[in-house]
Amino acid sequence: MTEPTIGSLRVDGATLHYEVRGHGPLLLLIPGGAGGAASFDAVADDLAAEYTVATYDPRGMSRSTLADPGAEQRVAEHAYDAFRVLELLSPGEPARVFGTSSGAIVAVHLLTARPGHVERVVAHEPPMVEVLPDASGHRALVARVAETLRAEGLMPAMAVFAAGLKKDGDTAEPAASVGLPPQAAARAEQTMANLPYFVGRIVPAFMSYAPDINRLEALSDRLVLACGDGSRGELPYRPAAFLAERLGTELQHFPGGHTGLTTHPAEFGELLRKVLRG
């Protein structure tokens, strides 16, 4: 793996850790869940053959510190952080952006808020459940997660959250062992350290986010909505599929499920390159 150039960027209320590889037009990769810049280690080098690839730890995650560790989180603030990275690394030149999961929500908001700075966005399974006809049920899920976290702690709250993401009627337990690349296994400790912040601050703030659909319609030629081929029927799949139909755009299927970037990095990265070229 190529050693990236590492930097830090002061933003309002936080200091962001970012990494840069390669040469060419800027490609910003926004991680989701409890992951940080390291989420993209398995694909960043290949993408850097064609792009200047920038990755970063979202505020409050891993090496990106908060001035106030108890601060409430907002999608708009996280999207402004992404804009500041674009402004730093590609001033005056629109960039390509990829986001996955909660990072895809950030990417979508970035497109609607700063369209002059974004050439193309690929949003992989953004859990924007507020766009769905049954949004009220998913608000109840978020409330159950928050109450379980308060009353019982992190791992019971994670179990409630994971159960709510499954296919309707799917009560099967996940496979006992999933073969992950060594790099992915090595990130597990940092991911676990990020989980309390993710469940307590990111999940309620991001899953209550409602995108500006009228703005997305006007910008739909720059937006690629994507899902995991193995996610069909699961909650993270549904908002992107719903929006693609609403906007009249093609839904792009990537290998694997919600975490296909981790489980199928080579195939995922290859398809991402093709989609980014448009």
C-alpha positions as CSV (number, residue, x, y, z in Angstrom):
1,M,0.0,0.0,0.0
2,T,1.3,3.5,-0.9
3,E,1.9,5.7,2.1
4,P,-0.4,8.7,1.9
5,T,0.4,12.3,2.6
6,I,-1.3,13.1,5.9
7,G,-2.7,16.4,7.0
8,S,-5.0,18.0,9.5
9,L,-7.6,20.7,8.9
10,R,-9.2,22.9,11.5
11,V,-12.9,23.3,11.0
12,D,-15.6,24.8,13.2
13,G,-15.7,22.6,16.3
14,A,-13.3,19.9,15.2
15,T,-9.9,19.1,13.7
16,L,-10.1,16.7,10.7
17,H,-7.4,14.0,9.9
18,Y,-7.2,13.6,6.1
19,E,-5.0,11.5,3.7
20,V,-4.1,12.1,0.1
21,R,-2.8,9.7,-2.6
22,G,-2.1,9.9,-6.3
23,H,-2.5,12.6,-9.0
24,G,-5.2,13.8,-11.2
25,P,-8.7,15.2,-10.6
26,L,-9.8,15.1,-7.0
27,L,-11.9,12.1,-5.7
28,L,-13.2,12.5,-2.2
29,L,-14.1,9.3,-0.4
30,I,-16.5,9.7,2.6
31,P,-16.7,6.8,5.0
32,G,-19.8,5.6,6.8
33,G,-20.7,3.9,10.0
34,A,-18.0,3.7,12.6
35,G,-15.3,3.8,10.0
36,G,-12.7,6.4,9.1
37,A,-10.2,7.0,6.3
38,A,-8.8,3.5,6.8
39,S,-12.1,2.1,5.4
40,F,-10.8,2.8,1.9
41,D,-7.3,1.4,2.3
42,A,-8.1,-1.6,0.1
43,V,-9.3,0.5,-2.9
44,A,-7.5,3.9,-2.5
45,D,-4.2,2.9,-4.2
46,D,-6.0,1.6,-7.3
47,L,-8.2,4.7,-7.5
48,A,-5.0,6.8,-7.1
49,A,-3.7,5.6,-10.4
50,E,-6.4,7.8,-12.0
51,Y,-7.3,10.4,-9.3
52,T,-6.0,12.4,-6.4
53,V,-7.7,10.4,-3.8
54,A,-8.6,12.1,-0.5
55,T,-10.0,10.3,2.5
56,Y,-10.6,11.5,6.0
57,D,-12.0,10.6,9.4
58,P,-15.3,12.3,10.0
59,R,-15.5,14.6,13.0
60,G,-15.5,12.7,16.2
61,M,-14.3,9.5,14.5
62,S,-10.8,8.0,15.0
63,R,-8.2,10.7,14.6
64,S,-10.6,13.6,13.9
65,T,-11.2,15.2,17.3
66,L,-14.1,17.3,18.5
67,A,-13.6,20.6,20.5
68,D,-16.7,19.6,22.5
69,P,-16.9,15.8,22.8
70,G,-20.6,16.1,23.8
71,A,-21.6,18.2,20.8
72,E,-24.7,17.2,18.9
73,Q,-24.0,16.2,15.3
74,R,-25.8,17.4,12.2
75,V,-25.6,16.2,8.6
76,A,-25.2,19.8,7.3
77,E,-22.1,20.3,9.5
78,H,-20.5,17.1,8.3
79,A,-21.2,18.1,4.7
80,Y,-19.6,21.4,5.3
81,D,-16.5,19.5,6.6
82,A,-16.4,17.6,3.3
83,F,-16.7,20.9,1.5
84,R,-13.8,22.3,3.4
85,V,-11.6,19.3,2.3
86,L,-12.7,19.9,-1.3
87,E,-11.9,23.6,-1.0
88,L,-8.5,22.8,0.4
89,L,-7.4,20.2,-2.1
90,S,-9.3,21.3,-5.3
91,P,-9.9,25.0,-5.1
92,G,-11.9,26.2,-8.0
93,E,-12.2,22.7,-9.6
94,P,-15.3,20.5,-9.1
95,A,-14.5,17.1,-7.6
96,R,-16.0,13.6,-7.7
97,V,-17.3,12.3,-4.5
98,F,-18.1,8.8,-3.2
99,G,-19.9,8.1,0.1
100,T,-21.2,5.0,1.7
101,S,-23.9,4.5,4.3
102,S,-23.9,7.6,6.6
103,G,-21.1,9.0,4.4
104,A,-23.5,8.8,1.4
105,I,-25.9,11.0,3.3
106,V,-23.1,13.5,3.7
107,A,-22.3,13.3,0.0
108,V,-26.0,13.8,-1.0
109,H,-26.3,16.9,1.2
110,L,-22.9,18.2,-0.1
111,L,-24.3,17.9,-3.7
112,T,-27.5,19.9,-2.8
113,A,-25.7,22.5,-0.7
114,R,-22.5,23.0,-2.8
115,P,-23.3,21.9,-6.4
116,G,-20.7,24.2,-7.9
117,H,-18.0,22.2,-6.2
118,V,-19.2,18.7,-7.1
119,E,-19.0,17.1,-10.5
120,R,-20.4,13.7,-9.7
121,V,-21.6,11.9,-6.5
122,V,-21.9,8.2,-6.1
123,A,-24.1,7.5,-3.0
124,H,-23.9,3.9,-1.8
125,E,-26.8,2.9,0.4
126,P,-27.5,6.2,2.2
127,P,-30.0,5.3,5.0
128,M,-32.2,8.3,4.4
129,V,-35.3,6.5,5.7
130,E,-37.3,9.7,5.9
131,V,-37.9,9.4,2.1
132,L,-39.7,6.1,2.5
133,P,-43.5,5.8,2.8
134,D,-43.1,3.9,6.1
135,A,-40.7,6.4,7.6
136,S,-42.6,6.5,10.9
137,G,-41.7,2.9,11.6
138,H,-38.0,3.7,11.2
139,R,-38.3,6.7,13.5
140,A,-39.6,4.2,16.1
141,L,-36.5,2.0,15.4
142,V,-34.1,4.9,16.0
143,A,-36.0,5.7,19.3
144,R,-35.7,2.1,20.4
145,V,-32.0,2.1,19.7
146,A,-31.6,5.3,21.8
147,E,-33.6,4.0,24.7
148,T,-31.8,0.6,24.6
149,L,-28.4,2.5,24.6
150,R,-29.5,4.5,27.6
151,A,-31.0,1.6,29.6
152,E,-28.8,-1.4,28.6
153,G,-25.7,-0.2,27.0
154,L,-23.9,-0.3,23.6
155,M,-24.1,-4.0,22.5
156,P,-27.8,-4.4,23.2
157,A,-28.4,-1.2,21.3
158,M,-26.3,-2.5,18.4
159,A,-28.4,-5.7,18.4
160,V,-31.6,-3.7,18.2
161,F,-30.2,-1.6,15.4
162,A,-28.9,-4.6,13.4
163,A,-32.2,-6.4,13.7
164,G,-34.0,-3.3,12.3
165,L,-31.8,-3.3,9.2
166,K,-32.6,-6.9,8.2
167,K,-35.1,-7.9,5.5
168,D,-38.7,-8.1,6.7
169,G,-39.3,-11.4,8.3
170,D,-35.6,-12.3,8.3
171,T,-34.9,-13.6,11.8
172,A,-31.8,-15.6,10.9
173,E,-28.6,-14.9,12.8
174,P,-25.7,-13.7,10.7
175,A,-23.1,-16.2,9.7
176,A,-20.7,-17.0,12.6
177,S,-17.6,-16.2,10.5
178,V,-17.2,-13.9,7.6
179,G,-13.9,-13.9,5.7
180,L,-12.5,-10.4,5.8
181,P,-9.3,-9.2,4.2
182,P,-6.5,-8.8,6.8
183,Q,-6.6,-5.0,6.6
184,A,-10.3,-5.1,7.4
185,A,-9.7,-7.3,10.4
186,A,-7.0,-5.0,11.7
187,R,-9.4,-2.0,11.7
188,A,-11.8,-3.8,14.1
189,E,-10.4,-2.3,17.3
190,Q,-10.7,1.3,16.0
191,T,-14.2,0.6,14.7
192,M,-15.3,-0.7,18.1
193,A,-13.8,2.5,19.8
194,N,-16.0,4.6,17.5
195,L,-19.2,2.7,18.0
196,P,-20.5,4.6,21.1
197,Y,-20.3,7.9,19.2
198,F,-21.8,6.4,16.1
199,V,-24.8,4.8,17.8
200,G,-25.3,7.7,20.2
201,R,-24.7,10.7,18.0
202,I,-24.6,9.7,14.3
203,V,-27.5,7.3,14.0
204,P,-30.2,9.5,15.5
205,A,-29.0,12.6,13.6
206,F,-28.4,11.1,10.3
207,M,-31.4,8.7,10.1
208,S,-33.7,11.7,10.8
209,Y,-32.3,13.6,7.8
210,A,-34.6,14.3,4.9
211,P,-33.0,15.3,1.6
212,D,-34.3,18.1,-0.6
213,I,-35.8,16.0,-3.3
214,N,-36.6,19.0,-5.5
215,R,-32.9,19.9,-5.5
216,L,-32.0,16.3,-6.2
217,E,-34.3,16.3,-9.2
218,A,-32.6,19.3,-10.6
219,L,-29.1,17.8,-9.9
220,S,-30.0,14.2,-10.8
221,D,-27.6,14.1,-13.8
222,R,-24.7,14.4,-11.3
223,L,-26.0,11.8,-8.8
224,V,-25.5,8.0,-9.0
225,L,-27.6,6.1,-6.4
226,A,-26.1,2.7,-5.6
227,C,-26.9,-0.4,-3.6
228,G,-25.3,-3.7,-2.7
229,D,-26.3,-6.6,-4.9
230,G,-26.6,-8.6,-1.7
231,S,-28.7,-6.0,0.2
232,R,-32.0,-6.4,-1.7
233,G,-34.9,-6.1,0.7
234,E,-32.8,-4.7,3.6
235,L,-33.5,-1.3,5.0
236,P,-30.2,0.4,3.8
237,Y,-31.1,-0.7,0.3
238,R,-34.6,0.8,0.2
239,P,-34.0,4.6,0.3
240,A,-31.6,4.6,-2.7
241,A,-33.9,2.4,-4.7
242,F,-36.9,4.6,-3.8
243,L,-35.1,7.8,-4.8
244,A,-33.7,6.3,-8.1
245,E,-37.3,5.5,-9.1
246,R,-38.5,8.9,-8.0
247,L,-35.8,10.7,-9.9
248,G,-36.0,8.5,-12.9
249,T,-32.4,7.4,-12.8
250,E,-30.8,4.0,-12.9
251,L,-30.0,2.2,-9.6
252,Q,-26.4,1.0,-9.8
253,H,-25.7,-2.4,-8.0
254,F,-22.3,-2.9,-6.4
255,P,-20.9,-6.3,-5.3
256,G,-21.6,-7.5,-1.8
257,G,-24.1,-6.1,0.6
258,H,-24.1,-2.9,2.7
259,T,-20.4,-3.5,3.6
260,G,-19.4,-4.6,0.1
261,L,-16.5,-2.2,0.1
262,T,-15.0,-4.3,2.9
263,T,-16.0,-7.8,1.8
264,H,-15.4,-7.3,-2.0
265,P,-12.8,-4.5,-2.3
266,A,-11.3,-5.4,-5.7
267,E,-14.6,-5.8,-7.5
268,F,-16.1,-2.8,-5.7
269,G,-13.2,-0.6,-6.6
270,E,-13.3,-1.7,-10.2
271,L,-17.0,-0.8,-10.6
272,L,-16.5,2.4,-8.8
273,R,-13.9,3.5,-11.3
274,K,-16.3,2.8,-14.2
275,V,-19.2,4.6,-12.5
276,L,-17.1,7.6,-11.7
277,R,-16.2,7.9,-15.4
278,G,-19.9,8.1,-16.2
